[in-house]
Every structure is written in C-alpha cells, then in structure tokens.
Amino acid sequence: YSKNFPNWLDLATQTGLKMRHSLSVRGGNDNIKYYISAGYLDVKGVAVNDNFKQLSTRINLEATITDWLTYGTHTGLTYDNRAGLPASFGGEDGAYFFNPLTTAFDSSGHLTIYPWPQDVHFGNPLAPTLAQSTDNTYKIFTGNYIQANIPFTKGLSYRLNTCIEYQARKISTYYGRNTLEG
C-alpha cells in the first residue's frame, strides 16, 4: 500500500496473539493443605489496539485447627485491563468500506483527522486508536467454611459456608484534539 492510497483493512488489522503464563505451588502436612497460583494473560486481537491483559491469583487453604474443627478458604483476586480502543470497522468511517482514495497520514506521518479533506463528514478509521482510554476491572472472590465435627456424637457435624464476591470497573476515555471527537 501507499501512504497516499492506503489499504485501510491492512492498516486496521494485525496478527492476533495470545500468551498465558501460570505458576502454582501446592503442599501441606496432616494439619494444613494449601494451593497457591498466579497467572498472566496477554491477548492482542486482530484489530489494531484491541488488547486485553489479566493478572490473577488464587489461594486454597484447608487447616485442621483441632481434631474436631476445620477451616477452609478459596480466594481469588483478578485484575483485567482492556485499555485502548480498536480501529473502526463498521459504518461509513469503518476500515471495511472506507474510500481507498483518501489519505491515512499527513506529511509528518501522523494520522489525519479528515482523511478525505473535501468531505469532513468522514473520520479516520484509525482515529479511535489515538484516544486515551482506560478500562480496568478489579475482582475478589472468596468462599470460606468452618466445619465442626461434634466430638461426643459420632457422625454429627455442622458446616458454615460463606461467600463474597466484589467487582469494580473503571472506564474512562479522552479524545484529544488529534481525533474527530476531540
């Protein structure tokens, strides 16, 4: 392609990639058992600037406090990062249908706001990639239990289960003066 006559679909796409890394440890003895893990996921989508990252941890623990009392927990923490806006593909400003007789970049190599200067109705399909965008999710999940095996009555036990899940998400986008919206 040429910077004068771009192939918008080539400019708006990339080879997708997914990488996952994980590490875990388990162990214990007669009184305590544990499992601890951590993971990292990095995904780059087929659209330019379409990214997803996740960091997660998990702890499973079971402790025999006395011969009749046991405590356990299954707790996980997760952080997701979906920052960045991908190139536009649909509609009049989308890379699939955009006029190839336009200009993607100006003379200094920056994306043009109006790739078709004669008609300022159309924005650059790559313009969303210039926005400053954050999209973060924080999540905690914990399931806990305590079990009492009644010592003076064989086979009788009481188990209390609790579970809490909390999630918070922060999304913000700023379009600078170098974009159609800004």
C-alpha positions in Angstrom: 0.0 0.0 0.0 1.0 3.6 -0.2 0.5 6.4 2.3 -1.3 8.3 -0.4 -3.7 5.4 -1.2 -4.0 3.2 1.9 -5.3 -0.2 2.2 -7.5 0.6 5.3 -8.1 -3.0 6.2 -4.3 -3.7 6.3 -3.8 -0.6 8.5 -6.6 -1.6 10.9 -5.6 -5.2 11.4 -2.7 -7.1 12.9 -1.9 -10.7 13.6 -3.6 -11.8 16.8 -1.6 -13.2 19.6 -2.4 -14.9 22.9 0.1 -15.7 25.7 -0.7 -17.3 29.0 1.8 -17.8 31.8 0.9 -19.6 35.1 2.7 -20.7 38.2 1.4 -22.8 41.1 2.6 -24.4 44.3 0.8 -26.9 46.4 1.7 -28.7 49.6 0.9 -29.3 53.2 1.0 -31.8 56.0 -1.5 -33.6 58.3 -2.9 -30.3 59.6 -2.7 -27.9 56.7 -3.1 -28.1 52.9 -2.5 -25.3 50.5 -2.6 -24.4 46.8 -1.3 -21.1 45.6 -1.4 -20.0 41.9 -0.7 -16.9 39.8 -1.5 -16.3 36.2 -0.9 -13.7 33.5 -2.8 -13.5 30.2 -1.9 -11.1 27.3 -4.1 -11.0 24.3 -3.6 -8.9 21.2 -6.7 -9.0 19.0 -6.8 -8.9 15.2 -7.8 -5.2 15.3 -5.0 -2.7 15.9 -5.1 -1.5 19.6 -7.5 -4.3 20.6 -5.7 -5.6 23.7 -6.6 -7.5 26.9 -4.4 -8.3 29.9 -5.3 -10.2 33.0 -3.4 -10.9 36.2 -4.9 -13.4 38.6 -4.1 -15.1 41.9 -5.7 -17.9 43.8 -5.3 -19.3 47.3 -6.9 -22.5 48.5 -6.2 -23.4 52.2 -7.6 -26.0 54.5 -6.5 -26.1 58.1 -7.4 -28.6 60.7 -7.4 -26.5 63.8 -8.3 -29.3 66.3 -9.3 -32.9 65.7 -12.9 -31.7 65.5 -12.6 -28.2 63.9 -11.6 -27.4 60.2 -11.3 -24.1 58.4 -11.0 -23.6 54.6 -10.9 -20.8 52.1 -10.8 -20.5 48.3 -9.9 -16.9 47.5 -9.1 -15.3 44.1 -8.1 -11.9 43.0 -8.3 -10.8 39.4 -7.2 -7.6 37.6 -8.3 -7.1 34.0 -7.0 -4.3 31.7 -8.9 -3.6 28.5 -7.3 -0.2 27.8 -7.2 1.2 24.3 -9.9 1.5 21.6 -9.5 -0.6 18.4 -9.7 0.8 14.9 -13.2 1.2 13.5 -14.5 -1.4 11.0 -18.2 -0.8 10.6 -20.2 2.1 9.2 -19.1 5.0 6.9 -15.9 5.5 8.9 -15.0 1.8 9.1 -12.0 0.2 7.5 -14.1 -2.3 5.6 -15.9 0.3 3.5 -13.7 3.4 3.6 -12.7 5.1 0.4 -9.2 3.9 -0.7 -8.6 7.3 -2.5 -8.0 9.1 0.8 -5.0 9.9 3.0 -4.3 8.0 6.2 -1.3 10.1 7.3 -0.3 13.7 6.9 3.1 14.8 5.6 4.7 14.4 9.1 3.5 10.8 9.5 0.6 11.5 11.9 -2.9 10.1 11.4 -5.1 12.6 9.6 -8.3 13.6 11.3 -10.1 14.0 8.0 -8.6 11.6 5.5 -11.0 12.9 2.8 -10.4 16.7 3.1 -13.2 17.5 0.6 -15.7 15.9 2.9 -15.2 16.4 6.7 -18.2 14.2 7.4 -15.8 11.2 7.4 -13.3 10.4 10.1 -10.2 8.3 10.0 -11.0 4.6 10.8 -7.8 4.5 12.8 -8.7 7.6 15.0 -10.0 5.5 17.9 -6.5 4.2 18.5 -5.4 7.8 19.4 -7.9 8.1 22.3 -6.5 7.8 25.8 -8.7 5.0 27.2 -8.7 3.1 30.5 -10.9 0.1 31.2 -9.8 -1.7 34.4 -11.7 -4.3 36.4 -10.8 -5.4 39.9 -12.5 -8.6 41.3 -12.2 -10.5 44.5 -14.0 -13.8 45.2 -13.7 -15.7 48.5 -15.5 -18.8 49.6 -14.9 -19.8 53.2 -16.1 -22.5 55.5 -15.7 -23.8 59.0 -16.7 -27.3 60.0 -17.2 -28.6 63.5 -17.4 -32.4 63.9 -19.3 -32.7 67.2 -16.9 -34.8 69.3 -19.4 -36.5 71.6 -21.8 -37.5 68.8 -20.3 -39.7 66.1 -21.3 -38.6 62.5 -22.8 -35.3 63.6 -21.2 -32.2 62.2 -22.0 -28.6 61.4 -20.6 -26.7 58.5 -21.0 -22.9 57.9 -20.3 -21.7 54.3 -19.8 -18.0 53.4 -19.1 -16.5 50.0 -18.3 -12.9 49.0 -17.8 -11.6 45.5 -16.9 -7.9 44.7 -16.2 -6.3 41.4 -15.3 -2.8 40.5 -14.8 -1.4 37.0 -13.3 1.9 36.0 -13.8 3.1 32.4 -12.7 6.5 31.0 -11.9 7.8 27.6 -10.4 11.0 26.5 -10.4 12.1 22.9 -7.7 14.7 22.2 -7.7 17.4 19.5 -6.0 14.9 17.1 -9.3 13.0 16.8 -12.6 13.7 15.2 -14.4 13.7 18.5 -11.9 15.9 20.3 
